[in-house]
Amino acid sequence: MSRTIAITGAASGIGAALAKRLTSEGHRVIGVDVQKSDIEADLSTAAGRKAAIAAVKEACGGVLDGLVPCAGLSGLPNRAGSILVSLNYFGTIELLEGLRECLARAEAPAAVAISSNSTTTTPAGMVSEEIVATLLAGDEQKARAMADETGSLAAYPTTKTAVARWVRRHAPTPEWVGQGITLNAIAPGKTATAMVAEGRADPIIGPHLDKFPIPLGRDGKPEELAALLAFLLGPEARFFVGSFIVCDGGTDALTRPDDWPAPPRPKA
Ligand code: NAD
């Protein structure tokens, strides 16, 4: 059965690989990106997000089978943290919230957000719990100012942690699974896309990028992440709700084998 799936960041990398795969399987993809896409919008601005939501609603006729908000930027020494707050977090969460009503009208709808294994593998202290809380409270301006203080290298795992927590908090609620929408997050490890090429070209972090251990011995391929996303969007994944799925060639397991699974933390 042909389904209609909206993908942000569809012009490159993981989003493009997913769009190619779904299209080849006979599905209809509505691509959203700042460049070269069906709907062109800057998701790092409130106006761009609003326009993108309206355009997707119109394109899908109010019924959407799947949504993958994939657009994102990495941390770089000369990139402000604030843009990651607006794009990686609000560009994901506002699209999920804004298109939820269209998903709810579909048969077996699914949404998958893109977190990152940087959430669990970067050194302790990189992820600011204060900024995570500010993001989850929806205060974009305050979070932008805080992230500009920390810089984008720290803002990256911080925004991706907040995305994962938002998914975990919302997936099991009446608004999401109660409407039949499965919501999950994937956490890719280093994957060979334009994002990583950009990091490799950076004179400061470039030389360190490939020192990050990947037990499998290579970077991920965008097609491998697309395969996981396609599965999570499909009919055989209906029992996945609020899952945080690491797909990283073994880096997370190598870095912290005994941290998880773990029983719930005592409530403060
Ligand atoms: P990519 O750079 O190939 O693709 C990112 C896409 O986002 C591009 O098409 C770009 O045009 C779009 N984009 C950038 N700014 C935008 C804006 N303001 N508005 C709308 N679109 C915008 O990168 P990728 O690796 O495919 O990344 C996809 C997702 O996967 C991102 O959320 C990223 O954080 C995440 N991720 C990537 C890796 C990795 O190693 N590549 C690892 C973990 C998570």
Residues whose N, C-alpha, C, O or C-beta is under 5 A from the ligand:
A	BS01	NAD	G9 A10 A11 S12 G13 I14 G15 D33 V34 Q35 A41 D42 L43 S44 C70 A71 G72 L73 L87 I114 S115 S116 N117 P188 G189 K190 T191 T193 A194 M195 V196
